[in-house]
Amino acid sequence: MEVEGTITSVLAGTQFRVQLQSGHEVLAHISGKMRKRFIRLVVGDRVKMEMSPYDVTKARITFRLG
């Protein structure tokens, strides 16, 4: 499922703590295409993520909204 959120902190190893619009926080990593294109993410950026319904504590960032 796709959700949107805001990056709250940058962690080591291209991982980020992201706050969802519902108020929950998840641990997210960058997708391969974003890593390949050297897309930089900073605190405050809005991002689109993919989450699995089986583990709602982790996500993959697929798009930077700004």
N, CA, C and O atoms as CSV, one atom per row, in Angstrom:
chain,resi,resn,atom,element,x,y,z
A,1,MET,N,N,0.838,-1.181,0.000
A,1,MET,CA,C,0.000,0.000,0.000
A,1,MET,C,C,0.887,1.249,0.000
A,1,MET,O,O,1.974,1.245,0.577
A,2,GLU,N,N,0.417,2.308,-0.647
A,2,GLU,CA,C,1.192,3.541,-0.742
A,2,GLU,C,C,0.689,4.559,0.273
A,2,GLU,O,O,-0.516,4.754,0.429
A,3,VAL,N,N,1.629,5.207,0.961
A,3,VAL,CA,C,1.301,6.230,1.956
A,3,VAL,C,C,2.253,7.406,1.769
A,3,VAL,O,O,3.287,7.282,1.112
A,4,GLU,N,N,1.894,8.547,2.351
A,4,GLU,CA,C,2.755,9.724,2.325
A,4,GLU,C,C,3.166,10.078,3.745
A,4,GLU,O,O,2.441,9.807,4.702
A,5,GLY,N,N,4.338,10.689,3.867
A,5,GLY,CA,C,4.818,11.082,5.179
A,5,GLY,C,C,5.875,12.161,5.058
A,5,GLY,O,O,6.215,12.608,3.963
A,6,THR,N,N,6.396,12.575,6.227
A,6,THR,CA,C,7.411,13.621,6.305
A,6,THR,C,C,8.619,13.075,7.041
A,6,THR,O,O,8.473,12.452,8.093
A,7,ILE,N,N,9.813,13.299,6.505
A,7,ILE,CA,C,11.044,12.818,7.130
A,7,ILE,C,C,11.306,13.630,8.403
A,7,ILE,O,O,11.330,14.860,8.376
A,8,THR,N,N,11.502,12.915,9.517
A,8,THR,CA,C,11.764,13.591,10.787
A,8,THR,C,C,13.227,13.482,11.209
A,8,THR,O,O,13.731,14.363,11.906
A,9,SER,N,N,13.920,12.409,10.797
A,9,SER,CA,C,15.344,12.294,11.116
A,9,SER,C,C,16.040,11.413,10.095
A,9,SER,O,O,15.437,10.514,9.507
A,10,VAL,N,N,17.335,11.693,9.895
A,10,VAL,CA,C,18.168,10.943,8.966
A,10,VAL,C,C,19.047,10.017,9.792
A,10,VAL,O,O,19.726,10.461,10.718
A,11,LEU,N,N,19.034,8.726,9.459
A,11,LEU,CA,C,19.816,7.728,10.177
A,11,LEU,C,C,20.932,7.202,9.278
A,11,LEU,O,O,20.977,7.521,8.090
A,12,ALA,N,N,21.820,6.406,9.836
A,12,ALA,CA,C,22.935,5.847,9.074
A,12,ALA,C,C,22.442,4.805,8.080
A,12,ALA,O,O,21.392,4.192,8.278
A,13,GLY,N,N,23.199,4.610,7.021
A,13,GLY,CA,C,22.882,3.572,6.054
A,13,GLY,C,C,21.684,3.879,5.187
A,13,GLY,O,O,20.906,2.977,4.877
A,14,THR,N,N,21.511,5.125,4.787
A,14,THR,CA,C,20.394,5.593,3.944
A,14,THR,C,C,19.040,5.180,4.502
A,14,THR,O,O,18.139,4.798,3.754
A,15,GLN,N,N,18.905,5.259,5.816
A,15,GLN,CA,C,17.622,4.989,6.448
A,15,GLN,C,C,17.101,6.268,7.073
A,15,GLN,O,O,17.868,7.158,7.440
A,16,PHE,N,N,15.786,6.343,7.188
A,16,PHE,CA,C,15.131,7.559,7.660
A,16,PHE,C,C,14.001,7.196,8.602
A,16,PHE,O,O,13.391,6.133,8.484
A,17,ARG,N,N,13.729,8.096,9.541
A,17,ARG,CA,C,12.540,7.976,10.378
A,17,ARG,C,C,11.513,8.914,9.760
A,17,ARG,O,O,11.770,10.107,9.596
A,18,VAL,N,N,10.341,8.364,9.417
A,18,VAL,CA,C,9.314,9.115,8.698
A,18,VAL,C,C,8.023,9.100,9.501
A,18,VAL,O,O,7.585,8.055,9.982
A,19,GLN,N,N,7.417,10.283,9.639
A,19,GLN,CA,C,6.133,10.404,10.331
A,19,GLN,C,C,5.011,10.415,9.306
A,19,GLN,O,O,4.997,11.236,8.389
A,20,LEU,N,N,4.072,9.496,9.474
A,20,LEU,CA,C,2.925,9.411,8.567
A,20,LEU,C,C,1.922,10.498,8.897
A,20,LEU,O,O,2.011,11.134,9.947
A,21,GLN,N,N,0.965,10.712,8.003
A,21,GLN,CA,C,-0.062,11.725,8.234
A,21,GLN,C,C,-0.950,11.342,9.413
A,21,GLN,O,O,-1.568,12.206,10.034
A,22,SER,N,N,-1.013,10.051,9.721
A,22,SER,CA,C,-1.831,9.599,10.848
A,22,SER,C,C,-1.136,9.820,12.185
A,22,SER,O,O,-1.759,9.668,13.235
A,23,GLY,N,N,0.163,10.181,12.159
A,23,GLY,CA,C,0.897,10.437,13.390
A,23,GLY,C,C,1.871,9.335,13.767
A,23,GLY,O,O,2.716,9.553,14.635
A,24,HIS,N,N,1.790,8.168,13.156
A,24,HIS,CA,C,2.703,7.068,13.447
A,24,HIS,C,C,4.059,7.317,12.797
A,24,HIS,O,O,4.154,8.005,11.780
A,25,GLU,N,N,5.117,6.746,13.397
A,25,GLU,CA,C,6.456,6.861,12.831
A,25,GLU,C,C,6.922,5.487,12.363
A,25,GLU,O,O,6.707,4.480,13.038
A,26,VAL,N,N,7.570,5.463,11.187
A,26,VAL,CA,C,8.083,4.217,10.633
A,26,VAL,C,C,9.545,4.404,10.242
A,26,VAL,O,O,10.021,5.527,10.072
A,27,LEU,N,N,10.248,3.281,10.102
A,27,LEU,CA,C,11.622,3.269,9.633
A,27,LEU,C,C,11.594,2.986,8.140
A,27,LEU,O,O,10.997,1.998,7.711
A,28,ALA,N,N,12.234,3.840,7.336
A,28,ALA,CA,C,12.154,3.697,5.885
A,28,ALA,C,C,13.546,3.746,5.267
A,28,ALA,O,O,14.446,4.406,5.785
A,29,HIS,N,N,13.711,3.035,4.149
A,29,HIS,CA,C,14.947,3.085,3.383
A,29,HIS,C,C,14.634,3.525,1.959
A,29,HIS,O,O,13.483,3.484,1.526
A,30,ILE,N,N,15.678,3.949,1.230
A,30,ILE,CA,C,15.496,4.477,-0.128
A,30,ILE,C,C,15.395,3.317,-1.114
A,30,ILE,O,O,16.082,2.307,-0.957
A,31,SER,N,N,14.553,3.455,-2.115
A,31,SER,CA,C,14.442,2.445,-3.161
A,31,SER,C,C,15.691,2.483,-4.049
A,31,SER,O,O,16.456,3.447,-4.018
A,32,GLY,N,N,15.884,1.436,-4.826
A,32,GLY,CA,C,17.077,1.321,-5.669
A,32,GLY,C,C,17.183,2.395,-6.730
A,32,GLY,O,O,18.280,2.886,-6.999
A,33,LYS,N,N,16.059,2.777,-7.346
A,33,LYS,CA,C,16.112,3.805,-8.393
A,33,LYS,C,C,16.497,5.163,-7.818
A,33,LYS,O,O,17.215,5.924,-8.466
A,34,MET,N,N,16.028,5.482,-6.603
A,34,MET,CA,C,16.405,6.755,-5.985
A,34,MET,C,C,17.882,6.746,-5.622
A,34,MET,O,O,18.560,7.768,-5.740
A,35,ARG,N,N,18.383,5.600,-5.183
A,35,ARG,CA,C,19.794,5.474,-4.841
A,35,ARG,C,C,20.656,5.598,-6.099
A,35,ARG,O,O,21.718,6.219,-6.074
A,36,LYS,N,N,20.190,5.003,-7.193
A,36,LYS,CA,C,20.922,5.033,-8.463
A,36,LYS,C,C,21.000,6.445,-9.028
A,36,LYS,O,O,22.023,6.823,-9.600
A,37,ARG,N,N,19.942,7.227,-8.878
A,37,ARG,CA,C,19.889,8.597,-9.410
A,37,ARG,C,C,20.415,9.642,-8.427
A,37,ARG,O,O,20.336,10.837,-8.711
A,38,PHE,N,N,20.955,9.217,-7.269
A,38,PHE,CA,C,21.542,10.104,-6.258
A,38,PHE,C,C,20.557,11.173,-5.781
A,38,PHE,O,O,20.927,12.338,-5.633
A,39,ILE,N,N,19.316,10.783,-5.543
A,39,ILE,CA,C,18.317,11.724,-5.047
A,39,ILE,C,C,18.533,11.895,-3.545
A,39,ILE,O,O,18.489,10.924,-2.789
A,40,ARG,N,N,18.762,13.117,-3.126
A,40,ARG,CA,C,19.061,13.427,-1.731
A,40,ARG,C,C,17.774,13.740,-0.976
A,40,ARG,O,O,16.869,14.385,-1.505
A,41,LEU,N,N,17.706,13.277,0.258
A,41,LEU,CA,C,16.563,13.546,1.123
A,41,LEU,C,C,17.055,14.223,2.390
A,41,LEU,O,O,18.081,13.834,2.948
A,42,VAL,N,N,16.325,15.236,2.847
A,42,VAL,CA,C,16.675,15.948,4.069
A,42,VAL,C,C,15.454,15.999,4.975
A,42,VAL,O,O,14.337,15.691,4.560
A,43,VAL,N,N,15.690,16.394,6.217
A,43,VAL,CA,C,14.604,16.496,7.193
A,43,VAL,C,C,13.582,17.521,6.706
A,43,VAL,O,O,13.950,18.622,6.295
A,44,GLY,N,N,12.321,17.166,6.751
A,44,GLY,CA,C,11.251,18.051,6.317
A,44,GLY,C,C,10.697,17.726,4.946
A,44,GLY,O,O,9.635,18.230,4.578
A,45,ASP,N,N,11.397,16.888,4.171
A,45,ASP,CA,C,10.902,16.504,2.848
A,45,ASP,C,C,9.666,15.619,2.984
A,45,ASP,O,O,9.604,14.747,3.850
A,46,ARG,N,N,8.683,15.858,2.113
A,46,ARG,CA,C,7.522,14.965,2.031
A,46,ARG,C,C,7.850,13.870,1.037
A,46,ARG,O,O,8.382,14.147,-0.038
A,47,VAL,N,N,7.540,12.625,1.382
A,47,VAL,CA,C,7.882,11.490,0.537
A,47,VAL,C,C,6.687,10.559,0.376
A,47,VAL,O,O,5.778,10.529,1.205
A,48,LYS,N,N,6.717,9.798,-0.724
A,48,LYS,CA,C,5.730,8.751,-0.962
A,48,LYS,C,C,6.428,7.427,-0.695
A,48,LYS,O,O,7.557,7.216,-1.140
A,49,MET,N,N,5.758,6.528,0.035
A,49,MET,CA,C,6.380,5.274,0.434
A,49,MET,C,C,5.481,4.093,0.115
A,49,MET,O,O,4.267,4.231,-0.033
A,50,GLU,N,N,6.107,2.930,0.014
A,50,GLU,CA,C,5.387,1.673,-0.106
A,50,GLU,C,C,5.552,0.921,1.203
A,50,GLU,O,O,6.654,0.822,1.744
A,51,MET,N,N,4.431,0.386,1.713
A,51,MET,CA,C,4.467,-0.384,2.954
A,51,MET,C,C,3.796,-1.729,2.732
A,51,MET,O,O,2.874,-1.858,1.926
A,52,SER,N,N,4.272,-2.720,3.457
A,52,SER,CA,C,3.650,-4.034,3.422
A,52,SER,C,C,2.567,-4.085,4.494
A,52,SER,O,O,2.775,-3.569,5.592
A,53,PRO,N,N,1.425,-4.688,4.210
A,53,PRO,CA,C,0.400,-4.801,5.253
A,53,PRO,C,C,0.802,-5.757,6.367
A,53,PRO,O,O,0.157,-5.782,7.415
A,54,TYR,N,N,1.868,-6.554,6.160
A,54,TYR,CA,C,2.302,-7.514,7.168
A,54,TYR,C,C,3.234,-6.901,8.207
A,54,TYR,O,O,3.264,-7.351,9.352
A,55,ASP,N,N,4.000,-5.870,7.817
A,55,ASP,CA,C,4.905,-5.207,8.757
A,55,ASP,C,C,4.752,-3.699,8.556
A,55,ASP,O,O,5.363,-3.122,7.657
A,56,VAL,N,N,3.947,-3.077,9.385
A,56,VAL,CA,C,3.644,-1.653,9.220
A,56,VAL,C,C,4.643,-0.750,9.939
A,56,VAL,O,O,4.405,0.452,10.064
A,57,THR,N,N,5.764,-1.312,10.417
A,57,THR,CA,C,6.791,-0.501,11.064
A,57,THR,C,C,7.913,-0.124,10.110
A,57,THR,O,O,8.774,0.685,10.455
A,58,LYS,N,N,7.914,-0.708,8.900
A,58,LYS,CA,C,8.984,-0.454,7.925
A,58,LYS,C,C,8.363,-0.065,6.589
A,58,LYS,O,O,7.231,-0.437,6.277
A,59,ALA,N,N,9.135,0.698,5.802
A,59,ALA,CA,C,8.649,1.152,4.504
A,59,ALA,C,C,9.821,1.380,3.551
A,59,ALA,O,O,10.980,1.412,3.964
A,60,ARG,N,N,9.491,1.539,2.259
A,60,ARG,CA,C,10.474,1.856,1.233
A,60,ARG,C,C,10.068,3.173,0.588
A,60,ARG,O,O,8.948,3.309,0.097
A,61,ILE,N,N,10.981,4.148,0.588
A,61,ILE,CA,C,10.701,5.458,-0.008
A,61,ILE,C,C,10.874,5.341,-1.521
A,61,ILE,O,O,11.926,4.925,-2.006
A,62,THR,N,N,9.820,5.716,-2.267
A,62,THR,CA,C,9.845,5.584,-3.718
A,62,THR,C,C,9.837,6.910,-4.458
A,62,THR,O,O,10.192,6.951,-5.636
A,63,PHE,N,N,9.437,8.011,-3.795
A,63,PHE,CA,C,9.312,9.283,-4.499
A,63,PHE,C,C,9.443,10.432,-3.504
A,63,PHE,O,O,8.913,10.364,-2.395
A,64,ARG,N,N,10.155,11.493,-3.908
A,64,ARG,CA,C,10.275,12.691,-3.075
A,64,ARG,C,C,9.300,13.734,-3.602
A,64,ARG,O,O,9.372,14.128,-4.766
A,65,LEU,N,N,8.387,14.181,-2.743
A,65,LEU,CA,C,7.374,15.165,-3.145
A,65,LEU,C,C,7.881,16.586,-2.972
A,65,LEU,O,O,7.399,17.485,-3.660
A,66,GLY,N,N,8.818,16.820,-2.093
A,66,GLY,CA,C,9.362,18.161,-1.937
A,66,GLY,C,C,9.514,18.576,-0.511
A,66,GLY,O,O,9.963,19.688,-0.237
